[in-house]
Amino acid sequence: MSAGRQRYLVAYDIRDDKRLRQVHKTIKGYGWAMQYSVFICDLDRMEYFALMGDLGAAIHHGLDSVAIIALGDPRERGRSCFEFLGVAPILPTAGSIVI
């Protein structure tokens, strides 16, 4: 992981409504909701590890699943990791998304 911010796609499948709400609230504090259970987060190294710790504490490790996919430097111009069918959401611009 490089020293700058990295863009991550975070998606989850949570089997309990209470944990689902907690995971959604947690990730919402780190990024932008692309769809209900899919987020884009631009994180530095410390934010990444904080997110991992917060999610690790919120999920049931035997039932729930969270996927965190590194997409690279969010400031790279002309690079798009996304293709859409149907309505394409407006993706956030590079920079801090942490609220």
C-alpha positions in Angstrom: 0.0 0.0 0.0 1.5 3.4 -1.0 1.8 6.4 1.3 -1.1 8.4 -0.3 -4.8 7.8 -0.5 -6.1 4.7 -2.2 -9.6 4.2 -3.5 -11.5 1.1 -2.3 -14.7 -0.6 -3.3 -16.4 -2.0 -0.2 -19.4 -4.3 -0.5 -21.1 -6.4 2.2 -23.5 -9.1 2.9 -24.7 -9.1 6.5 -27.1 -11.7 7.8 -28.7 -9.8 10.7 -30.6 -6.5 10.5 -28.9 -5.0 13.6 -25.4 -5.8 12.3 -26.5 -4.7 8.8 -27.4 -1.2 10.1 -24.2 -1.0 12.2 -22.0 -2.0 9.2 -23.8 0.5 6.9 -23.4 3.3 9.4 -19.8 2.4 9.9 -18.8 2.4 6.3 -20.9 5.6 5.6 -18.5 7.3 8.0 -15.6 6.4 5.7 -17.0 6.7 2.2 -19.7 7.3 -0.3 -22.6 5.0 -0.9 -22.7 3.9 -4.6 -25.5 1.5 -3.9 -27.0 0.4 -0.5 -24.4 -2.2 0.2 -21.6 -0.9 -2.0 -19.4 2.0 -1.1 -16.4 3.9 -2.5 -13.9 4.9 0.1 -10.7 7.0 -0.5 -8.5 6.2 2.5 -5.0 6.7 3.7 -3.2 3.9 5.5 -4.5 4.8 9.0 -8.1 5.2 7.8 -7.9 1.8 6.0 -6.8 0.0 9.2 -9.4 2.0 11.3 -12.1 0.9 8.9 -10.9 -2.8 9.0 -11.0 -2.6 12.8 -14.4 -1.0 13.0 -15.9 -3.5 10.5 -14.2 -6.5 12.3 -15.9 -5.4 15.5 -19.3 -5.0 13.9 -19.7 -8.3 11.9 -20.2 -11.9 12.8 -17.1 -13.5 11.3 -18.9 -16.9 10.8 -22.0 -15.5 9.0 -21.3 -12.1 7.4 -19.0 -11.1 4.5 -17.3 -7.8 3.6 -15.3 -7.4 0.4 -12.7 -4.6 0.2 -11.2 -4.2 -3.2 -8.3 -1.8 -3.8 -8.9 0.3 -7.0 -5.7 2.4 -6.9 -4.9 6.1 -6.6 -8.1 8.1 -6.8 -6.2 11.1 -8.3 -5.1 9.2 -11.5 -6.7 11.1 -14.3 -8.3 9.2 -17.2 -8.5 6.0 -15.3 -11.8 4.5 -14.6 -12.3 1.2 -12.8 -16.1 1.2 -13.4 -18.4 0.3 -16.3 -22.2 0.5 -15.9 -25.2 -0.9 -17.6 -28.3 1.3 -17.1 -28.1 4.4 -15.0 -24.5 5.2 -14.0 -24.1 7.1 -10.7 -21.9 10.1 -10.5 -18.7 8.9 -8.8 -17.0 11.1 -6.2 -14.0 13.1 -7.3 -10.6 12.3 -5.8 -9.9 13.4 -2.3 -10.9 12.8 1.2 -14.4 11.2 1.5 -14.1 10.6 5.3 -16.9 12.4 7.2 
